[in-house]
Amino acid sequence: MMHPLKSNAAFNQQRTSPRLNLLEETRFEKLPVTVFPDQHIASVKVAQRIADLIRSKQDKGEQAVLGLATGATPVGVYAELVRMHREEGLSFRNVITFNLDEYYPMQPDAVQSYVTFMNENLFNHIDIEKENVHIPDGTLPKEEIHEYCLNYERQIEEVGGLDLQILGIGRTGHIGFNEPGSAPNSGTRLVTLDDLTRRDAARDFGGKENVPTKAITMGIGTIFKAREIILMAWSQKKASIIKKAVEGEMSSEVPATYLQLSNSVEFVLDEAAASELTRFNTPWLVKDCVWDIQMRKKAVIWLSKTLNKPILKLTEEDYNNNGMAQLATEYGPAYNINIDIFNKMQHTITGWPGGKPNADDSQRPERAEPARKRVVIFSPHPDDDVISMGGTFIRLVDQGHDVHVAYQTSGNTAVWDDDVLRYVEFAIDFNKSINNDTTKLQQVYDHMRGFIEEKHPNQVDTQDILNVKGFIRKSEALAGARYAGLEDENIHFMALPFYETGKHKKNSVSDKDIELTMELLQRVKPQQVFAAGDFADPHGTHIVCFKIIVDALQRLREAGEEWVNDCWLWMYRGAWHEFETYEIEMAVPLSPQEVLRKRQAIFKHQSQKDTPVFPGDDSREFWVRAEERNRETAEQYHNLGLADYEAMEAFVRYNY
């Protein structure tokens, strides 16, 4: 549960000490942190602060000197600055900019260069003087870099230093490209990139092997000289490193912790990035709480895990010694709290994910009626269904429900090029075997092979190649769904238009995406919908697909479709991470045999086995991730004092 956010007034107020104006509840935090409901609101606030600085300098006839960052984090800030320039007349003629970093080597016109990034997101859309823009040069001979970096520092000093530096943060804790091991007094220099940093950039470069191993970056000492520093971070993916940077001890292993030394820094976060900070994650350690049921579940499960004791063995002393005396006082004695939370966790477990017919459902996560439900399982990519909820999928079919699966995207960017050639070679040989003319197919194959041999990193494939990649994913999805027990008429391929760009950057969602989803839902009229709530997906496809489903359901409800009022939406996870134990509302246990059946369904997706194109940070194969996460969920339930199952798939109901 999130607690009230700091007021925006605190964000705008100037500070002389990093502890000034912080509430008592933030005593774990070693520098100022402002949390906004989402990154869009936060980005607008940061942009307004930059605009105020620019206008203030203009009024004095002075230049505003900005230190700028790249990556996904500041995109919203730049978009708002562009809007203010176009709609409010904000001028940048008095602005001088210095960018934090650039890959090395890197041509300025390359798609992945920060010159291209800054031009596309900011400079091409405002009236800044080109001679006032400074971005490290990724084309220099190595022997010239040292002098170039010294001159970069001199240029900053000659214009009076940086008035405001904006930063993002990498998952290694780097600011700029100051990777672990960087010194707090470091200056602009050539650095070697951490492996995790290169993995995070792999999608932009079409594979980690194409990511440069080095970069030119401002140093931590250079950043420290800025009169104001704003570090921004969005999303759950940044939550862990934010906790280390804000609450951890200063260490060269997490370079962002050096910002604790600055009197001029502020972290600006969305709720997801702030979620692991003590005041949000375990607020009972710092303040009195409003003990609703979700907070009670979270606290008791946390206490059980912390002390490695089953829930029913927690004592009054355990509560009092671990910041939970208020809970024991308001809802105690401790044994009563234990029983209540134990029962609530017990009631999440069901072997009947579609509801148990002719049974009391007052303590079950799903309704007993109708006994045979119409179910739609939405799968963002063609394998998310079996990876994340394959066991439940199979059980729903086995228990007689009318199950449909809808593959929202083709997944055609996640197939290796050599698989394309292999499948077309098979097609040529097969056609020859039945005496079909293969002249046209051979020509297409020769063109594909020539294109692939000359292909640049992240270059968009030809339509023929994209088609074959889509066919590969489609055939695998068919095999997986058939293995789960579905008839072909219950297997739907949606190919939502937003995805079909052939690039990792997708189009914005349109009405067509939502209308296609509405049509499918209206055709089936489900009582249950399962959708991927795994928003740590590094491609961003899962959250886009989820929002499309919610939008479609809401529009159908507004249109007066009565069946929508009886349609429950369940979120699943598993491909990228799992729900926290206290969040789980339905836990479906799997027997050893069911785990093996799920594994076989995942194995049908051969193009994603061994080494998928986009594995994320987890080096394990998808089937291994799924099994180990399912076993971990079961183990967590067992450690709380509940039954010992082989594995469990977890779900959370979403109220739309």
N, C-alpha and C positions, 0 to 999 in steps of 0.2 A: 504494500500500500504506500502510495506517495504522500508525503506530508506537504503542508502549505509551502508554496515557493516564496523565496525572498522577493520583496517588492522590487519593481523596476527602478524605484528611486534609489535603492542601494546600488543598483548597477550603474546609474548615471553619476553617482556621487564621487568626487575625487577623494583619494585616500593618501595618507602619509605613512600608514603602517599596514602591513598585510593582515593584521588582526582587527583593525578598526571596523566597527559596525557589524561584526559577525555575531550571529545569535549564539547563545550558550549551547544550543543543540549541535553546533558545528565544531565543538572543541577538538574533535579528532583531526580537523582539517587544518593544514599548516599554511594555507594561503586562501585568498578570497575566492569563493565559488558562487556563481549565480546560475540558477537552474530555471529554464523555461519549459513550458509544456511540450513544445516540439521545435525542431530545427528551423522551421519557417519563421516562427515568431522571433526566435533568437537571432536569425540572420538579419531580419529587418532591424532589430534593435542595434546590432553591431554596425550595420550600414548607416543608420541614423547617427550613431556616434562618430563615424568617420566623416559623414557629411557636415556635422556640427563643427568638427575640427577644421575642415576645409573652408567653411564659410567664416569661421572665426579668424582664420589666417587672412582670408581675403579682405575682411573688414580692416585689418591692420596693415594691408599692403605687403603681406609676407607670403612665403612659400610654405606649403604643407608637405612634409617629407614622410612618405608612407613606406613601411616594409610590408611586402605582400607575399602571400603563400599560394601554393597550387594544390591540386588534388580535389577530391569531391567536397571536402568540408567547406571551403569558402565560396563555392559556386552560387549559393543563395545570396550571399552578401554582395557579390559582384552583380548579380541580376537585379537586386534592389538599387544599387548605385546607378546602374544603367537606366532603370526606370525613373529615378529621381532626376537624372540628366535630361531625359526625354520629356518628362511630364512636369517637372518642377524647376527646370532651368539650372540645375546644379552644374557649375562649370568646373573643369579640371585643369584650366590653363595655368593655375598657380601650383599645381601638384607635381612633385618629383617622386618617382617610385624606385625602389630597389627590391628585386625579388630575392627570396631566400636561397634558391638553389637551381641547379640544372643537372640533368644526367650528363655523364661524360664517357665516351664521346657522344655527341648528339648534334645533328644538323638542325638549324632553326626552323626549317620548313617541314621537318618530320612530324607525323601525326602525334607522336608521343612527346614531342618537345614542349617545354614549358613556355617557350616563345609562342608556339601555336596555341597552347592552352590560354595564355593571357590575352592574346589577340582575339580569340574566339569568344571568350567569356567577358572581356572588359574593354581592352584598348581600342578595338575596332568600332566600338559603339559610343565612345565618349570623345571629348575635344582635347584630350591631353596632348601636349607637344611631344612628338616622337623622341626628340633629343633628351627629354626628361625621364624616359623609360630606361631602366637598367636591369638586365637579366644576365646572369653569368653565361659566359661564352663557352659552349660545349664543343667548339671546333678547333680550339687552340692546340698547337703542338705541346706536348707535355713539358718541354723545357721552358715554355713561356708562362706556365700556369702560376708558378710561385709569384712572379712579379705582377701578373695580372691580379692575383688575389690581394696583394698589398695595395695596388692601385684602387681596387674596389673599396677597400676600407678608407683610403684617402678621399675618394669621391664622396662617401657618406659624411666624413668629417668636414669636408669643404662646404657642404650645404647646411651645416649646423647640426648634423646628427638626425636620427630618426625620431619623428614626433610620436608615431604610433606604429608598432609592429604587430601584425596579426599572424597567428600560428595555428597549425593543426598539430596533431600528435600521431605518430605511428605506433603500431602495436608493440614495437621494441622499446617504446618510450622516447623515440627520437623526436627532436624538434628541428626543423629544417632537415638536413640529412646528417645531423650530429648523432651518430649511432652509439650504442653502448661502448664505453671506454673513452668517450670524448671528455676533454678537460673543461672545467667551468670557465677558464679564461681563454679558450680557443678562439682563433680568428678565422677569417675566410680562407678556405683551403680545399684541396682535393682529398676525398675520403673514399674508403671502400665500403660498399653497401652490405648490410647484414642480409643473411640468406632469407629471413622472414620478410624483410622489406622487399626483396626481389620477388619472393613468392606472391606478395600482395599486389605487385605491379604486373604479374605474369599475364593477366587477362588483357591488359592494354597492349602488350607486346606480342600476343599470340604464343605465349609460352615463356617459362622462366629462363630458358636458355637464350632467349633474345633480349632479355633485360640487361642493360649495361651493368657492369660490376662496380663502377665508380661514379662519383658525382662531385660537382663543385658546390660548396655550401657556405653560407655565413656561419661563423662560429657561435658558440654559446656566449662568449664574451662580447661579440658584436651585438647579438640580440639584447644582452643585458643593458647596453648603453641606451636603448630606446627609452624615451620619456614615459611611454605607456606601452604595455604589452597585453594583448588579449589572445588567449589560447582557446580555441573552439574545438568541441568534439561532439559528434552525434552518433547515436545508435548503440545497441547492446554490445557490439563488437569492441567498442572502445572502453566499456565499463571497467574491465579488469585493470587496464593500464592506467586509467584515470584514478582509480583507488590508490594504486602505487604512487602515482605522481603527487597526489594531494595529501595522502595520509601516511605514506611510507617514509622511511629514513632516506636522507640524501645519499645518492650512490651513483657512481659512473655507470653502473649497470642499467640505470633508468635515467638518462640525461635530463628528462623533464623535471626530475626532482630538484635540480639546481635552481629552478624558478622559485623555490621556497625562500631563496636568499633575497629576492627582489621585493622592493617596496612598491613597485609599479605594475604588478601583474594581476590579472584576473582571469579565472577559468570561466568560460561561458559554455554551458552544457544543455542538452535536452534531457528529458527525464530518463530516457534509456541509458545514456552515457553516464548519468549520475547514479544509476540504480544500485551499484555496489558500494557507494559511500555509506559509512556507518549510519548516518542520520536517516537514510532511506532503507538500507538493507536490514539493519538491526536497531531500529530507533529506540527500543526500550533501554539500550545501553546509555542513551544520552538525554532522554526526556520522558515525561509521562506520555502515554499513548491513548488513543481511542481504541478500545479493545473490541472491535467488531470480530465476527467469526473468522474472517480471513487472517486478521492479525494474530488472533489466538492460535490458529493452526500453524501459522508460520513460526511463531515464537516457541511453541511447545516442540515442534519438530526440530527446530534449531537447537533447543536445549537437549533434546534426546541425542542428536548427532554430536553435539559438542562434548557431552559427557559420556558418549558411547553407552547409553543405557536405554532399554526399551521404555516406551512412554509410560506404561503402568508402574514402572519402578522409580519414577521421578518423585522426589520428596519436597516438602516445604522448604527445607534447607537449600536444595538445588535451585529452587525459584529465587529465594532471597539472595543467594550468593552470585547470581548471574543476571542481575538487573531486572528481574521479573517479579519483584515484591509487590508492585502495584497490581499486576495481574492476579497474584495469589490473594491479595486483599479484596479485590473487587469480585472475583469469580470463584474464590477458593471455598473449601480447602483444596489443596493441591490434588488430592485423589479424585475429587469431583471433576476438576479440569482434565485430568488424565483420562478418565473414563469417557468424557464427552468427546475429546479429540480422537481417542482410540476408535470410538464407535463411528465417528464421521469418516475416518480413513477406511475403516472396515467396509463401510457402505459404498465406497467408491469402487470396490472390487466386484466385477460381474463377469460370468462366463457367457452372458447373453447380451452382447452389445446392441442388438436390436430390440431389447426388452424381452423378459421371460413371460410367455403366454400363461394365462390362468394363474398368475401369482400375485401376491401383494407387492405392489411396486412403490409403496410409500417410502421405503428405505433403499430403493434401487436408483441408479443414475438414469435409466431409461424407462419409458412407459411400457406397460404390458400390452396395451392395445394401440393400434390394431396388431394382432398377432403376426401378420405377414405385412411388413412395411415395404413401401417403395423407397429405395435408397439410391442416392447419387454420390459416388466418390469422385471428387474433382482431383485431378493430378496435374500440377503445373507443368512438369516435365514428364516424359513418357514412362518414367520408372519410379516416381515419387510414391505412387500408390502402394506398390509391393514393398519398397524399401521401408516406408514409414509405418504402414498399417497392413502389411501383407497377411499377418495372422488373423487380424480382425476381418479383413476382406474375405478371406477363405471361410471363416466361421459364419459370417453373415450369409454367405451363399449356402453353406452346409445346413444352416438353420432355416432355410426356406424363404428368405426374403427376396424380393424382386430387386436385385442389385444391378445398377448401371455404373459404368466407369466412364468418365469424360476426361480425355487428355487435352488440356487447354492449349498447349503449344506443341510444335513439331519437334523441338529439341535439336534442330538441324545444325546448330553451331557446335554441338558437343560430340562430334564424330571425327575420328582421325582420317586424314586424307588417304592413307594407304588402304583403309577399309573400303573407301569408295572404289578405288581401282580393283580391289579384290572382288567386290560384288559385281562390277561391270564385266570383269574377266569371266566370272561365273556365268553371267547372262549371255556373253558371246559364245562360250563353250556349249551352253545348253541349247541355244538356237541352232548352232551347227549340228548338234546331236539329233535334232528333229528336222534337219534339212531346211531350216529357214535362212533367208538371205541376211547376212550380218554386215553388209557393206556400210549402212548408215550407222549402226551401232559401233562398228570399228572406228568410223570417223569421229564419232562423239568421244569414244574412249581415247583416241590419239590426242584430241584437243584437250581433254581433261588432264591427261598425263603431262602434256607440254605445259599447261597452265600451272599444275602443281609443282613441277620442277623449277619454275621461275617465280613461284609465289613469294611475295614479301610477307613478313610478319603482320598478322592481323588484316591482311588484304581480304576484301570481300570475295567469296567464292562466286563462280559463274552459277547461273540458275540451274544448269544441269547437275552440277556438283551438289548444290543445296538440295535439289530434288532427291538425289540418291541418298544423301545423308538423312533426309526426312523419311524416305522409304525404309531405311535401315531401322530407324527408331520406331517407326510404325509397326513393322513386322515383329520387332521384339516386344512391343507393348501388346500386340495381339496374342503372342505366345504366352506372355505373363498372365493376361486376363483370362485366356482360355484355360490355363493351368489352374487358376483360382476357381474355375467352374462356370464362367460366363458363356452364354451364347453370343454369337457375333452381333446380333441385332441390339444387344445391350452394351456394346462397346462403341464409344463415340469419339471421333477425332475432330476437334474444334478448329485447330489452326487459327487461333485468335490473331487478328491482323497486327496488333501492336508489336508482336514478337518477330514477324516475318521480315526482318531487315537484312538478315545475313551477317549482321554485325553484333558485337557484344553490347553496343548502345542501341536500345530499342526505341521505337516510336512512343509517343504519348498515347495513353488509352483514349479511345474514341467511343462514340455511341455504338458503333458497329460491334465492338468487343462486348459491350454490355447487352446489346440486343440479341446477339448470338447465344449468350448465356441465358437470357430470359426465355428464348425460344425452347432451349433444351429443358429448362426447369418446368416450363409450362406444359411441355409434352409429357413429362414424367409425373409431375405433381408429387414430389417426394415428401415423405414424413421425416426423413433423415437426410441431411447433407453432411458429408465429410470434406473438409478443405484443409490445405496445408497452412498451418499457422507457424511455420518454421522461418521466421523473418530474419534469421541469421544467414540465410541463403546468400552467398557472396555475389550472385548475379542480380539480386533484387527481383527476380521473376516471381518468387513466392508471394511477396507482399502485394505486388501488382495484381496477380491472379486472385488473391484473396479479396482485395478491394472490389474487383469486378464482380465477384460472386455476391458480396454484401450489397453492392449497388443494385444488382439485378433483383435480388430478393426484396429490397426496399421499394423498388419501382413497381414490382408486381403487387406488393401489399397496397401501395398507394393507388394502384389501378383497380383495387377491389377484389383481388383474387383471394377467396376465403381460405383455400388450402394452405397459403403461406403462414397463416396464424397457427397452424398445427405442425409446422416444419421446424425441426430443431437443427441448429448448425453446430457441428462438432469440429474442433480444430485438432489436427494431429501434427506431430513432429517426429524427428528421428534422423533425417538425412544429414542435418547440420548440428543440431543440439536437441536437448530434451527439456520438457517442462520441469520446473522445480516441483519437488514432492508435494509441497503445500498447495500448489496450484491445481493438481490433478483432480478431476471430477469423475472420471471413469477410467478404471484400470482393468484391462482385459488380460487375464493370465493365459500364458501359452505353455502347453506341455512340451516335453522334448521332441515329440513327433511333430507337433505344430511348428516348432522352431525350424525343423528340417524342411517342412513343406514351404514355409516362407522363404527359406534359403533357395530352394529350387525355383520358386517364382522369380526371385531376384536374378538368378543365374540365366534366365531367359534373355536378359538384357546384356548380351555378350559384348556390345560395343562399349559398355561402361565397366566391364570387368578388368581386373588386373590394374591398369593405369588409365583412368578416365581422362578426358581432355582437360576438364576443370575440376580437380579434386578438392579445391580449397586448401585449408591448412592441415587437414587431417590426412595423413599418409595411408591410413587403413582403407582397404576396399570398402565399398558401400555396404556389402553384405556383412562384413566384419563389424563395421560401425553399428549397423542396425542390431545385430545380435548382442554385441557388448553393451550397447545402451539399454536394450530391453532387459538384459540380465542385471544391469546396475539398478534399474528401476525396481525390479523384483527384490533385489538385495536390500535396497533402501526400505522397502515395505517390511521385509523380514526383520531388519535391524530395529525397526520401530516396535517390534513385538508381534507382527502379523504373520500370516501363513508364509511358508517358504515355497515359492513357485520357481519354476525354471526360468521364466522370463515374463515380462509384462509390456504391453503397449498402452500408452497413456493418451488421454484426451481431455480437452477442456471445452466446455460449452460456451458459445459466443452468442450474446443477446444482441440482435440487430434491430 
